[in-house]
Amino acid sequence: MDKFTTITIEQRDAIEIISLNRPDARNAVNPTMADELIAYFSGLHDSPSTRIVILRGNGKEFCAGAELGSDAFIAPGAGRPQRQLFMQQRYSRIIRLMRSCPQPIVALVHGAACGAGFSLLLASDVRFATPAARMNAAYIRVGVGGCDMGSGYLLPRLIGLSVASELLLTGRFLGADRAKTVGLVSDVVDDDKLLETGLAFAAEMARASPMGLRMTKQTLNALIDAPGIDAALMIEDRQQVMLLETSDHHEAVAAFREKRDPTYKDQ
């Protein structure tokens, strides 16, 4: 997709800022936005020059959820379950691509992050919020299950089963301060510092070697479901052996000894 209409992309060296861009609709996800998010995150798998992604929303809200009035909800008629499943998988594919893309994703939350917007946060790797940010798994409030777009898998792993159950079974809102307390967001910062905070954190990650950063995200994804410590250690051992053979590892060691910043070539 050469031209996006519901998202904007800004390149800052190795960092890309993707902004949800339907401010008049509170950045609600409609099928067009879903397709554009799929296209964007699919492309990241073949874009090693982009090392880190910052995800944010234009306007007053991060994302109010799926647009209930859109054709995301299939009309009655023959074959509706099959057609609705296709649409459902279209939305859930965004989450799968966010988790599998090699770039860490930093989400910046302001205003509402509901339903699909909440799942976009959960699928990110690190989250920062403003004091007025409010988020919830809104699905159960519109007559469907509370587990949707990865929320039933990701949320318990991020904050534990008890608090995740509280949120998924009720759809109640989680404010920024409590989100920080339960570990869902890393910090709460003023509105005018949100992007600055995300960029500073991205710059800190960019000090790592490109392959080391990619493999750390990949390894974390694998270890969250590792059956035990032995399997986890085997995965980590293999990651380290691969990275020890890179030129960037030798450059990082040399830079450390010479008290200078490393110059990585992703080799």
C-alpha positions as a Markdown table, in Angstrom:
| # | Residue | x | y | z |
|---|---|---|---|---|
| 1 | Met | 0.0 | 0.0 | 0.0 |
| 2 | Asp | 1.9 | 3.1 | -1.3 |
| 3 | Lys | -0.3 | 5.8 | 0.3 |
| 4 | Phe | -1.9 | 5.5 | 3.7 |
| 5 | Thr | -5.1 | 7.5 | 4.5 |
| 6 | Thr | -5.7 | 6.5 | 8.1 |
| 7 | Ile | -2.2 | 6.4 | 9.5 |
| 8 | Thr | 0.9 | 8.6 | 9.0 |
| 9 | Ile | 4.5 | 7.6 | 9.1 |
| 10 | Glu | 7.4 | 9.8 | 10.1 |
| 11 | Gln | 11.0 | 8.7 | 9.8 |
| 12 | Arg | 13.6 | 9.9 | 12.3 |
| 13 | Asp | 16.8 | 8.1 | 11.4 |
| 14 | Ala | 16.3 | 4.5 | 12.5 |
| 15 | Ile | 13.1 | 5.3 | 14.4 |
| 16 | Glu | 9.7 | 5.4 | 12.7 |
| 17 | Ile | 6.7 | 7.2 | 14.3 |
| 18 | Ile | 3.4 | 5.7 | 13.2 |
| 19 | Ser | 0.4 | 7.8 | 14.1 |
| 20 | Leu | -3.3 | 6.7 | 14.0 |
| 21 | Asn | -4.8 | 9.4 | 11.9 |
| 22 | Arg | -8.6 | 9.5 | 12.2 |
| 23 | Pro | -8.9 | 12.2 | 14.9 |
| 24 | Asp | -12.4 | 13.1 | 14.0 |
| 25 | Ala | -13.4 | 9.5 | 14.7 |
| 26 | Arg | -11.3 | 9.3 | 17.8 |
| 27 | Asn | -8.9 | 7.1 | 15.8 |
| 28 | Ala | -11.4 | 4.3 | 15.8 |
| 29 | Val | -10.2 | 1.3 | 13.8 |
| 30 | Asn | -12.2 | 0.7 | 10.7 |
| 31 | Pro | -11.5 | -1.9 | 8.0 |
| 32 | Thr | -9.4 | 0.6 | 6.0 |
| 33 | Met | -7.2 | 1.3 | 9.1 |
| 34 | Ala | -6.9 | -2.4 | 9.8 |
| 35 | Asp | -5.7 | -3.0 | 6.3 |
| 36 | Glu | -3.2 | -0.2 | 6.5 |
| 37 | Leu | -1.9 | -1.3 | 9.9 |
| 38 | Ile | -1.5 | -4.8 | 8.4 |
| 39 | Ala | 0.4 | -3.4 | 5.4 |
| 40 | Tyr | 2.6 | -1.3 | 7.6 |
| 41 | Phe | 3.6 | -4.0 | 10.2 |
| 42 | Ser | 4.0 | -6.6 | 7.4 |
| 43 | Gly | 6.5 | -4.3 | 5.7 |
| 44 | Leu | 8.5 | -3.9 | 8.9 |
| 45 | His | 9.5 | -7.6 | 8.6 |
| 46 | Asp | 11.6 | -6.7 | 5.5 |
| 47 | Ser | 12.8 | -3.3 | 6.7 |
| 48 | Pro | 15.9 | -3.7 | 8.8 |
| 49 | Ser | 16.8 | -0.1 | 8.5 |
| 50 | Thr | 13.9 | 0.7 | 10.7 |
| 51 | Arg | 15.1 | -0.4 | 14.1 |
| 52 | Ile | 12.4 | 1.0 | 16.5 |
| 53 | Val | 8.7 | 2.0 | 16.1 |
| 54 | Ile | 6.8 | 4.5 | 18.1 |
| 55 | Leu | 3.0 | 4.1 | 18.0 |
| 56 | Arg | 0.8 | 7.1 | 18.9 |
| 57 | Gly | -2.5 | 8.7 | 18.0 |
| 58 | Asn | -3.2 | 12.1 | 16.4 |
| 59 | Gly | -5.8 | 14.3 | 18.0 |
| 60 | Lys | -7.4 | 14.0 | 21.5 |
| 61 | Glu | -7.5 | 10.2 | 21.8 |
| 62 | Phe | -5.1 | 7.3 | 21.2 |
| 63 | Cys | -7.8 | 5.0 | 19.9 |
| 64 | Ala | -11.4 | 4.6 | 20.9 |
| 65 | Gly | -11.6 | 1.0 | 19.7 |
| 66 | Ala | -13.2 | -0.6 | 16.6 |
| 67 | Glu | -15.7 | 1.6 | 14.8 |
| 68 | Leu | -19.0 | 0.0 | 15.7 |
| 69 | Gly | -20.8 | 1.6 | 12.7 |
| 70 | Ser | -18.4 | 0.3 | 10.1 |
| 71 | Asp | -18.6 | -2.7 | 7.9 |
| 72 | Ala | -16.3 | -4.5 | 10.4 |
| 73 | Phe | -19.6 | -6.1 | 11.6 |
| 74 | Ile | -21.0 | -8.3 | 8.9 |
| 75 | Ala | -24.7 | -7.9 | 7.9 |
| 76 | Pro | -27.0 | -10.9 | 8.6 |
| 77 | Gly | -27.5 | -13.5 | 6.0 |
| 78 | Ala | -26.3 | -16.8 | 4.8 |
| 79 | Gly | -22.7 | -17.5 | 5.6 |
| 80 | Arg | -22.5 | -14.7 | 8.2 |
| 81 | Pro | -20.3 | -16.7 | 10.7 |
| 82 | Gln | -17.8 | -17.5 | 7.9 |
| 83 | Arg | -17.7 | -13.9 | 6.7 |
| 84 | Gln | -17.5 | -12.5 | 10.3 |
| 85 | Leu | -14.6 | -14.9 | 11.1 |
| 86 | Phe | -12.7 | -13.6 | 8.1 |
| 87 | Met | -13.2 | -10.0 | 9.3 |
| 88 | Gln | -12.2 | -11.0 | 12.9 |
| 89 | Gln | -9.0 | -12.6 | 11.6 |
| 90 | Arg | -8.3 | -9.4 | 9.6 |
| 91 | Tyr | -8.2 | -7.4 | 12.9 |
| 92 | Ser | -6.4 | -10.0 | 14.9 |
| 93 | Arg | -3.7 | -10.2 | 12.2 |
| 94 | Ile | -2.5 | -6.8 | 13.3 |
| 95 | Ile | -1.7 | -8.1 | 16.7 |
| 96 | Arg | 0.2 | -11.1 | 15.3 |
| 97 | Leu | 2.3 | -8.8 | 13.1 |
| 98 | Met | 3.1 | -6.4 | 15.9 |
| 99 | Arg | 4.4 | -9.3 | 18.0 |
| 100 | Ser | 6.3 | -10.9 | 15.2 |
| 101 | Cys | 7.9 | -7.8 | 13.6 |
| 102 | Pro | 11.6 | -7.6 | 14.7 |
| 103 | Gln | 11.4 | -3.9 | 15.8 |
| 104 | Pro | 10.5 | -3.1 | 19.4 |
| 105 | Ile | 7.3 | -1.0 | 19.5 |
| 106 | Val | 6.9 | 1.8 | 22.0 |
| 107 | Ala | 3.2 | 2.9 | 22.5 |
| 108 | Leu | 2.4 | 6.5 | 23.7 |
| 109 | Val | -1.0 | 6.6 | 25.3 |
| 110 | His | -3.1 | 9.8 | 25.7 |
| 111 | Gly | -6.8 | 10.0 | 26.1 |
| 112 | Ala | -8.8 | 6.9 | 25.6 |
| 113 | Ala | -7.4 | 3.5 | 24.6 |
| 114 | Cys | -10.4 | 1.2 | 24.4 |
| 115 | Gly | -11.1 | -2.2 | 22.8 |
| 116 | Ala | -9.0 | -2.5 | 19.7 |
| 117 | Gly | -6.9 | 0.5 | 21.0 |
| 118 | Phe | -6.3 | -1.3 | 24.2 |
| 119 | Ser | -5.1 | -4.4 | 22.3 |
| 120 | Leu | -2.7 | -2.2 | 20.2 |
| 121 | Leu | -1.1 | -1.2 | 23.5 |
| 122 | Leu | -0.9 | -4.7 | 24.8 |
| 123 | Ala | 0.8 | -5.8 | 21.5 |
| 124 | Ser | 3.4 | -3.1 | 21.9 |
| 125 | Asp | 6.6 | -3.8 | 23.8 |
| 126 | Val | 6.8 | -0.8 | 26.1 |
| 127 | Arg | 4.1 | 1.7 | 27.0 |
| 128 | Phe | 4.1 | 5.3 | 28.3 |
| 129 | Ala | 1.0 | 7.3 | 29.3 |
| 130 | Thr | -0.2 | 10.7 | 30.1 |
| 131 | Pro | -2.0 | 11.4 | 33.4 |
| 132 | Ala | -5.4 | 11.5 | 31.8 |
| 133 | Ala | -5.0 | 8.3 | 29.8 |
| 134 | Arg | -7.8 | 5.8 | 30.3 |
| 135 | Met | -7.8 | 2.3 | 28.9 |
| 136 | Asn | -10.2 | -0.7 | 28.9 |
| 137 | Ala | -11.0 | -4.0 | 27.3 |
| 138 | Ala | -14.3 | -2.7 | 26.1 |
| 139 | Tyr | -15.3 | -5.8 | 24.2 |
| 140 | Ile | -17.5 | -7.3 | 27.0 |
| 141 | Arg | -19.4 | -4.0 | 27.2 |
| 142 | Val | -20.8 | -4.5 | 23.7 |
| 143 | Gly | -22.1 | -8.0 | 24.2 |
| 144 | Val | -19.1 | -10.1 | 23.1 |
| 145 | Gly | -16.4 | -11.8 | 25.1 |
| 146 | Gly | -13.8 | -9.8 | 27.0 |
| 147 | Cys | -10.9 | -11.7 | 25.3 |
| 148 | Asp | -10.3 | -10.2 | 21.8 |
| 149 | Met | -7.4 | -9.2 | 19.6 |
| 150 | Gly | -4.9 | -10.9 | 21.9 |
| 151 | Ser | -6.2 | -9.4 | 25.2 |
| 152 | Gly | -6.8 | -12.8 | 26.8 |
| 153 | Tyr | -3.3 | -13.9 | 26.0 |
| 154 | Leu | -1.3 | -10.7 | 26.5 |
| 155 | Leu | -2.9 | -9.0 | 29.4 |
| 156 | Pro | -2.4 | -11.8 | 32.0 |
| 157 | Arg | 1.2 | -12.1 | 31.0 |
| 158 | Leu | 1.7 | -8.4 | 31.4 |
| 159 | Ile | -0.1 | -7.8 | 34.8 |
| 160 | Gly | -1.0 | -11.2 | 36.2 |
| 161 | Leu | -4.2 | -13.3 | 36.0 |
| 162 | Ser | -6.1 | -11.6 | 38.9 |
| 163 | Val | -6.0 | -8.0 | 37.7 |
| 164 | Ala | -6.4 | -9.2 | 34.1 |
| 165 | Ser | -9.5 | -11.1 | 35.0 |
| 166 | Glu | -10.9 | -8.0 | 36.8 |
| 167 | Leu | -10.5 | -5.9 | 33.6 |
| 168 | Leu | -11.6 | -8.5 | 31.1 |
| 169 | Leu | -14.6 | -9.7 | 33.0 |
| 170 | Thr | -16.0 | -6.2 | 33.5 |
| 171 | Gly | -14.5 | -3.9 | 30.9 |
| 172 | Arg | -13.8 | -1.4 | 33.6 |
| 173 | Phe | -11.4 | 1.5 | 32.9 |
| 174 | Leu | -7.8 | 1.5 | 34.1 |
| 175 | Gly | -6.4 | 5.0 | 34.7 |
| 176 | Ala | -2.8 | 5.9 | 34.1 |
| 177 | Asp | -1.6 | 5.8 | 37.7 |
| 178 | Arg | -3.0 | 2.3 | 38.3 |
| 179 | Ala | -1.7 | 1.1 | 35.0 |
| 180 | Lys | 1.7 | 2.1 | 36.2 |
| 181 | Thr | 1.2 | 0.5 | 39.5 |
| 182 | Val | 0.3 | -2.9 | 38.0 |
| 183 | Gly | 3.1 | -2.6 | 35.5 |
| 184 | Leu | 1.1 | -2.1 | 32.3 |
| 185 | Val | 2.8 | 1.2 | 31.5 |
| 186 | Ser | 6.4 | 2.1 | 32.3 |
| 187 | Asp | 5.8 | 5.7 | 33.3 |
| 188 | Val | 3.2 | 8.5 | 33.4 |
| 189 | Val | 4.5 | 11.7 | 31.9 |
| 190 | Asp | 2.9 | 15.1 | 31.1 |
| 191 | Asp | 1.2 | 15.5 | 27.7 |
| 192 | Asp | 3.9 | 17.8 | 26.3 |
| 193 | Lys | 6.6 | 15.3 | 27.3 |
| 194 | Leu | 5.0 | 12.2 | 25.9 |
| 195 | Leu | 6.7 | 12.1 | 22.4 |
| 196 | Glu | 9.9 | 13.3 | 23.9 |
| 197 | Thr | 9.9 | 10.5 | 26.4 |
| 198 | Gly | 9.2 | 7.9 | 23.7 |
| 199 | Leu | 12.0 | 9.3 | 21.5 |
| 200 | Ala | 14.5 | 9.3 | 24.4 |
| 201 | Phe | 13.6 | 5.7 | 25.2 |
| 202 | Ala | 13.9 | 4.7 | 21.5 |
| 203 | Ala | 17.3 | 6.4 | 21.4 |
| 204 | Glu | 18.4 | 4.4 | 24.4 |
| 205 | Met | 17.4 | 1.2 | 22.6 |
| 206 | Ala | 19.2 | 2.3 | 19.5 |
| 207 | Arg | 22.5 | 2.1 | 21.4 |
| 208 | Ala | 22.2 | -1.7 | 21.2 |
| 209 | Ser | 23.4 | -3.5 | 18.1 |
| 210 | Pro | 20.7 | -3.9 | 15.5 |
| 211 | Met | 20.8 | -7.8 | 15.6 |
| 212 | Gly | 21.0 | -7.8 | 19.3 |
| 213 | Leu | 17.9 | -5.7 | 19.6 |
| 214 | Arg | 15.9 | -7.8 | 17.1 |
| 215 | Met | 16.9 | -11.0 | 18.8 |
| 216 | Thr | 16.1 | -9.8 | 22.2 |
| 217 | Lys | 12.5 | -9.1 | 21.2 |
| 218 | Gln | 12.4 | -12.5 | 19.4 |
| 219 | Thr | 13.8 | -14.3 | 22.5 |
| 220 | Leu | 11.4 | -12.6 | 24.9 |
| 221 | Asn | 8.5 | -13.7 | 22.7 |
| 222 | Ala | 9.8 | -17.3 | 22.8 |
| 223 | Leu | 10.6 | -17.3 | 26.5 |
| 224 | Ile | 7.2 | -16.1 | 27.7 |
| 225 | Asp | 5.9 | -19.5 | 26.7 |
| 226 | Ala | 9.0 | -21.6 | 27.5 |
| 227 | Pro | 8.1 | -24.8 | 29.3 |
| 228 | Gly | 10.8 | -24.4 | 31.9 |
| 229 | Ile | 14.2 | -22.9 | 32.8 |
| 230 | Asp | 16.1 | -25.5 | 30.7 |
| 231 | Ala | 14.3 | -24.6 | 27.5 |
| 232 | Ala | 14.8 | -20.9 | 28.3 |
| 233 | Leu | 18.5 | -21.3 | 28.9 |
| 234 | Met | 18.9 | -23.3 | 25.7 |
| 235 | Ile | 17.2 | -20.5 | 23.7 |
| 236 | Glu | 19.3 | -17.8 | 25.4 |
| 237 | Asp | 22.6 | -19.8 | 24.8 |
| 238 | Arg | 21.9 | -20.1 | 21.1 |
| 239 | Gln | 21.1 | -16.4 | 20.8 |
| 240 | Gln | 24.3 | -15.4 | 22.5 |
| 241 | Val | 26.5 | -17.7 | 20.4 |
| 242 | Met | 25.0 | -16.2 | 17.2 |
| 243 | Leu | 25.5 | -12.7 | 18.4 |
| 244 | Leu | 29.1 | -13.3 | 19.6 |
| 245 | Glu | 30.0 | -14.1 | 16.0 |
| 246 | Thr | 28.8 | -10.7 | 14.6 |
| 247 | Ser | 31.2 | -7.9 | 13.8 |
| 248 | Asp | 28.9 | -5.6 | 15.8 |
| 249 | His | 29.7 | -7.5 | 18.9 |
| 250 | His | 33.5 | -6.9 | 18.4 |
| 251 | Glu | 32.8 | -3.3 | 17.6 |
| 252 | Ala | 30.7 | -2.9 | 20.9 |
| 253 | Val | 33.5 | -4.4 | 22.9 |
| 254 | Ala | 36.1 | -2.1 | 21.3 |
| 255 | Ala | 33.9 | 0.9 | 21.8 |
| 256 | Phe | 33.5 | 0.0 | 25.5 |
| 257 | Arg | 37.2 | -0.3 | 26.0 |
| 258 | Glu | 37.9 | 2.9 | 24.1 |
| 259 | Lys | 35.1 | 4.8 | 25.9 |
| 260 | Arg | 33.4 | 5.9 | 22.7 |
| 261 | Asp | 30.0 | 5.2 | 21.0 |
| 262 | Pro | 29.9 | 2.1 | 18.8 |
| 263 | Thr | 29.4 | 2.4 | 15.1 |
| 264 | Tyr | 27.2 | -0.6 | 14.0 |
| 265 | Lys | 27.0 | -2.0 | 10.5 |
| 266 | Asp | 24.4 | -4.8 | 11.3 |
| 267 | Gln | 27.0 | -7.4 | 10.3 |
